[in-house]
Amino acid sequence: MGQDYYSVLEISRSAGDSDIKKAYRKLALKFHPLKNREPSAPHRFRQIAEAYDVLSDLKKKATYDKFGEEGLKGGIPREFGGEKAWTAGYVFHGDAEKTFKEFFGGDNPFADFFSPDGTEVNTGFGGLRGRGVKKQDPPVERDLYLSLEDLYFGCTKKIKISRRVMNEDGHTSCIRDKILSIDVHPGWSQGTRITFPSEGDQGPNIIPADIIFIVKEKPHPRFKRQGNDLIYTASIELGKALIGCTVEIETLDERILNIPINDIVHPKYSKVVPGEGMKLSQDYNQRGDLLVQFDIQFPEHLAPQKKQLLRKALLP
C-alpha cells in the first residue's frame, strides 16, 4: 500500500491549499535537520517535502487522489490519448532542502531561525525570531551614467529592473520586470543618489532592499566639469598666444561664444567667462562659470629669418 501524503502532513483529505501550506510550514520547521537532531528527522523531512510537492500541485494532487501513490508514480492512461497512451510516472526530485528554500524564499531561508551552528536565535521575547520579524536586505546600488547635456537640461530616464516578487498565495515567488522612472534635475552632480525604497527582491520574511542609483558623468568631447564650472581647453598657436586671438566655443545648449583673448597666454593662464557653466541645482537660473584653458602649440621648425625677427622682438 502506498504512502498517505495527507497523513504525512497531518491534514485531512478535505484540506485546501492554505491548509496544505500551513501544515508544510509547521512540519518542515519542526523536522528540519538543522533543528531536529533525532536520527529519523532527515527521513521525515524528506517525506514532508515529497508530500507537499505532490499536494501543492493541482495536477499531481488530482492524480494522487484518484489513483493513489501507485498510479501517481507508475503512470496512468491519458484521458484523451487512447488505450496505449500513458502519462509518465511522478518521481520526486529528492532534494527536500530545495523544496524548503523555494517555499520560504532566499538562498538561506533557515538563517532567519537559527545561527550557523544550528542554535536557536533568541530575540529576547522568549523564543525563535521566526517569520514574524522581518529584516531588510542591504541596499542594491547601481551606476546611472548621464551626459553633461542630461545634467545641464535635466531629463527623464526609464530603467528596467528584474526582481523577484511574491505571488498572491504569499508563499511562492517569480521574476518580473518593472520600469523605474528617474527625473534628472538640472545641475545634479556626480555622486547624486536616487533611492527607490523597497524595490528589491521580495520574500516571505524580508523587507525588500532599497535600490539606489548613483549618478556617474559620461566623458564629454568638449568640456570637463569641476563643481558647477565647465572647463574648456582651447588649442592655439604660439603666435596667437603672444599677440591675442578670438576663441570660438560651442556651449552645451548649442550657442556659439566668441571669446576675445587680449592677454598674453602663458602655460598657466586661463580665461574666466562668468555664467556660462552648469546650471545650479538650487536655482536653475543661476550658472557656474566657463574656464578656458589653453594648449599652446609651439612650431617644430623656424626659418633663420623668423628666428632673427623673434630675437629683435623678444630679446632686449
Secondary structure, DSSP 8 states (H G I E B T S, - for coil): ----HHHHTT--TT--HHHHHHHHHHHHHHH-TTT--STTHHHHHHHHHHHHHHHTSHHHHHHHHHHHHHHHHH--B-SSS-TT-B---------HHHHHHHHH-SS-GGGGTB-TTS-B-B-SSSSB-TTTS-EE---EEEEEEE-HHHHHH-EEEEEEEEEEEE-TTSS-EEEEEEEEEEEE-TT--TT-EEEETT-S--BTTEE---EEEEEEE---SSEEEETTEEEEEEEEEHHHHHH-EEEEEE-TTS-EEEEEE-S---TT-EEEETT-S-B-SS-TT-B--EEEEEEEE--S---HHHHHHHHHHH--
